[in-house]
Amino acid sequence: MNPDIQAINEKVKAKNEFVNRLYYEMGKVIVGQKYMIERLLIGLLADGHILLEGVPGLAKTMSVRVMSDCIDAKFRRIQFTPDLLPADLIGTLIYNPKDGNFTTKKGPLFTNILLADEINRAPAKVQSALLEAMQERQITIGEETFTLDAPFLVLATQNPIEQEGTYPLPEAQVDRFMLKLNVSYPNKKEEREILERMGEISKKISVNKVVTTQEILETRKVVNEVYIDEKIKDYIVDLVFASRDPKMYNLPIQQFIEYGASPRASIYLSVASKAYAFLQGRGYVIPQDVKNIGMDVLRHRVIVSYEAEAEDMTSENVVKKIFDEIPVP
């Protein structure tokens, strides 16, 4: 093995205790949902926002809250509703009639971990208030711009769009989420365990704060050092380009794609693959890491056409076809 990779491996193993502590504490409350917890940690380590979609009652909100309880950081929860205003998120300027000056009142976006609960219950103008904070890590109120503290992570939940009273997220907003997770039901064994743990009235399971924001920032530096080979970088670019121009790769799915993935997809596939490799205790990325995380990075970035909808062809079907056909290095 390359000596540099060996050194990175040692760093990864040294920092992996951080992950084990989080897994242990979150496991006290959350039953199963390994996929969701693993992706939440990837977002935390890769500095990427996450959108969790699923029917009510699947522990989406609880998982985010429990993770934040395990981290010694500022946490805020915003319940998105149809009457919410952008100022309710970012803050506003308040006029003081005594001295004739305006003072800035900061909103709940000034935090480390933000839970945007049921984000698709609010109209587009409110959802769009998050854009600057998510991309630039800053917020502008009036003429003043404030830099947000690091880490800053938006973890948003939403119910499926088909349900009443929901608004589809604008594409520019969705693209700023590194991962979009489809949260599914627990299996029978897990549901029985949930019943055992949560079946008592007023029972509360507490977790300990086991990670600091400084540890998160230091671990991100190690994740950034995880080795990714040139061939795997080419593989990532091929996957993204296949979503834009399938004909280039002889894929018969051109008619199903309205828009392909943006360059953010290439960046996030690379960064998320590094974080995934880190969680597996490796200091280098393998092609399977890209495949394992790829659906969560691409499913919300490939916009399907009307023809695809007519034939019940979803973006997930398109992404799966791309992964099946593009040669693995």
N, C-alpha and C positions, 0 to 999 in steps of 0.2 A: 504493500500500500504506500502511496505517496506520503513522505514524511509530513508535508503540510496538512494533508487530510488527517493523518494520525493525530497531529496536534489539535486540529479542530474537533476530532472525535473525543479527545480528552476533555476539552472545554465543555462540549455538549454533555458528557456524562457528569461532569462536576455541577453543571447548572440544572440537570434533570430532576434533582431533588425538589426544586421549586414546583415542578409540574406534579410530582407525586403528592406533595402536600395539598395542592389544590384539588386533585382528584379525590383524595381521602376525605377532605372536609365536605366537598360537594356531594360525595356519595352517601354522607350521613342523611341527607334530605332527599336527593333526587334518585329515584329508582330507575335503572336502565338508562335509556336515552344517551348511550355512549356516543353515538354519532353527533348529537347536538352539543354535548359537553366538550367533545374533542374539537369541534368547529369553533365554539366560543373561545377556547384556549388559543386556537390558531389566529383568530381575530385579535386577541390580546397580544400575542407574540409578534404578529406581523403588522400591527398598527393598522388594522383594516376594520371598517364598520360592517355590521352583519344584520341582515334582514331575515327574520324567522317567520315563516308562514305555516299556518296549520289551524285546524278547527279549535274552538275554545276548549280549555280543560286539559291540554297536553303538557302543562308545566313550562310553557315558554317564558312567561313572566317570572315564575318562581325560580327557574334556572338562572336567569339574569340576576335576579335579586340575591340569590344564594351566592353566586360568584362574586358579586360586589361586596357581600358581607364577609367574604374570605380575604378581601383586599383592603389594606389600610389606605383608602382613597375616598375622595368626595364622590357621592352618588346622589343622583336626582332622578326622580321618575315623573314623567309628564303623561297624563292621560289625555290622548288626543280625542277631541270632540268636535262636532260640526260648528260650534260657536267660538272656537278658539281663534285668537288673533296672533299675527306674527310677533307683536310686542309681548305677548304672554310667554314667548320662548326666549327672545333675544334681550328683552328689556326695553326701556324707553327713557326719554328725557322728561324730567318733571320740573315745572316752572315754580320758582319760589317768588311770590309777589312781594315779600319783604325787601329783598335785595335786587330783584329783577333778573336773577340768574337762573340758568337751567342746571340741574344736577342729574347725573346719570344713575339710573336704577338698573342694575344688572339682572338679567333673567336667569332661569334655571339652566340655560345652556352653559353657564360658567361652572363647569364641574369636570371630573375626570371620567366618570362612567355615566352615560345618560341612557335611561330606559325610555324609549319612545313607544309607549304602549298603545296598540291598535292605531298605528300611524295612518292607516287608510280610512280612519273615521273622520279625519279633518280634510277640508278642501285644499286644493293645490297651492293657494297663496301661503297657507300655513306650512305645508310640507316644504315649500321652496325656501322658507326662512332658515331651514337647516343647511342649505347648499354651501354657503360661504364657510360656515363652521366645519362642515365635514371635509371640504376639500382644502381650504386654506388654513384651517386651524386658527381662525380669527373671526371676530364679530365686529361689525360696524354699526354704531349707534349714533345717529346724527352725523357729525363731522369727525368723530373720533373712532379709531380702530383699536380694538383690544386683542392681544394675543392670548389664546387659551393655554392653560397649563397642560403640560404633558404628564402622563398619557391622556389623550382625549379619545373616547370610544363611544360611538352611537350604536346601541343594540336596539333594534326596532322590531316590534311584533306586528303581525297583521293577520286578519282572518281572510279566507279566500274571497276573491273579488266578487264571486257570484252572490255572496250574501248581501242582504238588504242594508242600505245605509252606509255603503263603503264607496270610496273614491279611488280609482286606479292611480298609482304613483306616477308622476311624470317620468319619462325615460331618462332625462338628465339626472333626476334624483336617484332612480334605481341604479344607474351606472356608477354612482359614488359608493355603493355598498360593495365591499370586496366579495362577500359571499351571500348567496341567498339560499336558505335552508328550507327544505320541505319536511316539516316535523310530522311524524306518523304516530299511530297508536302504539302503546306498549303491547308486548305479547302477553299470553295468558298468565305465565309464571310471574312476570313483572307486575301485572295488574293485581295479582294476589298479594304480592309483597307491598304494593302501594296501600292496599286495604289494611294490611297489618300495621303499617306505620302511621297512616293518616286516619284510621277509622275511629279514633277517639276524639270526642268533643274537646275543643280548646287545647289540644296537645300541640306543643311547640318544640321543635327540635332546633337547638341553637348550634351555630358553627363558630369557629375561632378565626380571627384575622391572622393569616399565616404568611401573607405576602405584602411587601411594601411597594409603593410606586417606584422607588429607586431600584428595587430588585427587577421590576418589570423592564425598566429602561436598560439596565445592565444586560439582562437576558436577551433583549432585542438586538444588542450589539453582537452577541454570540450567534443568534439566528442569522444575522446579516452575513456572517462569515461562513455559513454552511456552503460547501462547495457544490457548484452546479456546472456540469460539463458543457462544452460548446455544442455537442450533438444534442443534448437535452434542450438547450436554448433554441436550437434550430427546430426541434420537435414542437416546442411551444409556439414558435412563430408560424409553423405549418398549420397547427391546429386552428389558430386564430384566422389565418388567411383563408383556410378552407371554409370558414363560416362566412367569409365575404365573397369569395369567388370559387365555389365548389367545382366549376368546370376546369379550373387549373389542375385539380387533383382527380379529375374524371369521376366526380361524385354526382349522381343523378338527382340532386335535391335543390337545384337552383330555383325552381319555381316555388319552393316552399319558404324561401328566405326573403324577407323584405329588407332587413338590415342585418349585417354581420356584427361581430364583436368589435369594440373600439380598441385602440392601443392600450387602454387601461387593463384590458383583459390579459394582454401579454405580460404586463408588469405584475398584475395580481397573481397570475398563474405561477410566475417565477417566485415571488415572495411567499405565497401561500404554500408552495411545494417545499420551500426551505423550512418553513415553520412545521409542516407536516413531518418532514424528515427528522427535525429536532425532537418532536414528540415521540418518534420511534427510537430515539437514542442514537441517531446517526448524524455524522458531520458532513454527509454528502447526499445529494438528491439522486434517486433512481427513477426511471420512467414510470414505474407503478405509482410513485408519489403524485406525479402529474395527473395520472388517470384517476386516482382516488379522490383528488380534490377538484378535478377539472369540471365536473358537472355543477358543483356549487358556485364556481367562478363564472361559468358560461351560460347557465340556464336562463338568467335574466338579461343577458346581453344579446342574445340572438332573437331578433323580432321576426316572427313568422308572418307569412302573407295570408291574404284572404283565401287563397287556394288551399293553403295548408289547413286553415281552420275548417274549410268545407270538407276536407278529407280526414279530419280529426288527427292531424299531424301537429304535435306540440313541439315547443322549442327543445324539450328534453329528448324527444325522438330524433330531432335533427342533430343535436350534440352527440347523442349516442352513436348515430350513423358516422359522424366525423371521427370519433374515437375508434370505432371499429375498423375504419378504412385507412386512416393515415398510418403509414408504417412506423413501428416503434423502434427507436435506435438501440 
